[in-house]
């Protein structure tokens, strides 16, 4: 299922001209972004909001996938694998994606539109705390829940992470039961009919 649409595709879905969609974007009535090649794109969530505002039926091909999406960001492959296995054991229907650093996380956020991100706050390059600050400034990620993790926890780091916008902080080695409990708690309201998450 596509996560982003061109203005021409959105125009077709809304039964309007491409110029109308272009104008809505210019007037900031429709949130959009640009690809590396300079092409304007509109995320599927924004298209769904637009269809609702126009009181149009949502075509089946763009109906949201009701499965929970999780993005795991850590530079250590073993940690990513442990987290993936723990979540898959508890919630086999959830979709789990991985990123190796802050830059990769930014790319995956745009392409996979996760509900929850689990991120190591101490990584090479752009660290997790700075990634959190950038995410919280991006209105497209307003509903994203962030679980920060670290192998070097401390009150100072935890406080800095919370100031950057994380929703919870766990120390490594991770308590997988607590991690899953938090993920279920956060996603239950977003996906009440997806499956029993209690």
N, C-alpha and C positions, 0 to 999 in steps of 0.2 A: 504494500500500500504506500502510495506517495505521501511524503511529508510536506512537500512544498510545490506550489503551482505557479505557472507563468500568468501574467495578466490576461493573455488570450484564453488560457484554460479557465480562469476564474470568470471571465466574461461569458464564456459558453455555459458554465454552470449556473450563472445568474441571469441568463437570457438578456444580456445587455451588450453594448459595444465595448471593444477593447479600450476605446477612448474614455468611456465612463469609468472603467476600473482604474485607468491611468490617472484620471482626475481625482478619484477618491484617494488614491495613494498620495498624490501631490498635496491634497488638502488635509492629509493625515487622518482621514476618516477610516482608512484601512492600514493596519500595521504591515510593514513589509521589510525586506532586506535585499541586499545585492550579493550576487555570486561573485567569485573571484574574477569572472569574465565580464562583470558589470551588468549582468541581467537581473532585472527585478523579479523577486520571488515572494510569494505569500504563503505562510505556513497553513497547514490543513486546519488547525484550530481556529485561525482567523477567518478562513473560508467558511467554516461551520457557523461562526458568529454572524458573518455577513448574510448567509442564507437565512438564518433565524430572523435577523433584522428585516430582511426583505420578505419574510413569511413565505419562503419557498421550501419545497420538499427537499430533503437531503438525499442525494443519490446513493444507492447501496455501496458503490465503489469507494466513497469517501467517508462512510460511517466509521467512527472511531473504533479501533480495536480495544475491547474492554479489558484486555490483559494488562496487568501492572508491568511497567518497564523500569528497570534498575540499571544505572550506570555505575560501574566500579572503576575508580581511578586510583592506581597505585603503580609506582615504578617497579615493584617487585612482583614477578610473575607468580611466585608461590603464594603470596598473599591474595592476589586476584583469584587464583585457583581455589584457595580455601574458602573465600567469601562466596564465590560462584557455587561451589558444592554445597555449602551450608544453606544457601537460599534455595537451590534446586531441590534439595531434600525436603525442605519445609513447604515450598510452594512450586511444584514442578511446572505449573502453567505460566509462571512469570517469565518475561523476556529479559535476559541479562546481557548487557553489552559491557565492553571493557575499554579503558583508555590507559595509556602508559605514562602520561604526564599532563600538565595543565593545558598545553597547546592542543594535544589530542582530545582532551576533555571538551574544549570549546567546539571543536569540529563535530564531535559526537552529540553534543547538546543540540546542535542545529539539526542534525540528521535523524536522530532517534527520538528526540522529544521525551526524555525520561520523566517518570513521576518522582523518583528518588535517586539521589546521587550519594554514593559512599566514597569518600575521598581522603587519602592520606594528606595531612596538612604540611608534611615536610618532604618535598620532592625536589629533584634537580630542576633548574630553569625557573619557570614561574611556579612558585609554591602554592599549595592548596588554599592558604588564607587569602592570597591575592586573587586567585580564581574565584573564591567565594565573594569577594568584594565586587568583582566585575559582574558576576551573575546577579547579585542583588541590585545592580544598577540597570539591568536589562529587563524591561517590562515583559518581554516574552517568556521569561523564566519565573514569573511571579508566584506560581503555585508549586514550584520545585522544592522538595524537602531535601535538606543536606545533612548527612551524618558524617562528621569529621572523625578520623581515626589517626592515631599516632603511636609510634613505639617509644617516644620520649615525652610522655605526658607530664603535665605539671599545671599548677593553678594559673600561671602566667599565660601559657600557651592556650589552655582551655578558655580563658577569659578573652584572649585576643581572637580566637576562632569564633566565639559567640558574638563579639563585637562586629566581626566580619559578616555575620549573618547565618551561621550554621544553626541547625535546629537541635542537635545533640552531639555529644563528644564521647567517644569510647577509646580506651587505651588498648594497645596491642600487648600480649596476645588477646585477640578478640573473644569476648563472651558471645558465642554464636546465638545462644538462646535469647539474650538481651537484644542483639542486633535484629533478629527476626521479629521479636516482639515489637520493637520500634517501627519496623517497616510495615508490619501488619496494622499497627495502630494508625500510622499516617495514611495508609492507602485504603483503609476500610471506608472512610467517608467519601473518597473520590470514586471508588468502584464498589458500591454497596451490593450490586447484584453479580459481580464477577465470580465470586465463590465465597464460601464461609471463611472469614479471616480471623474469627475470634480466638 
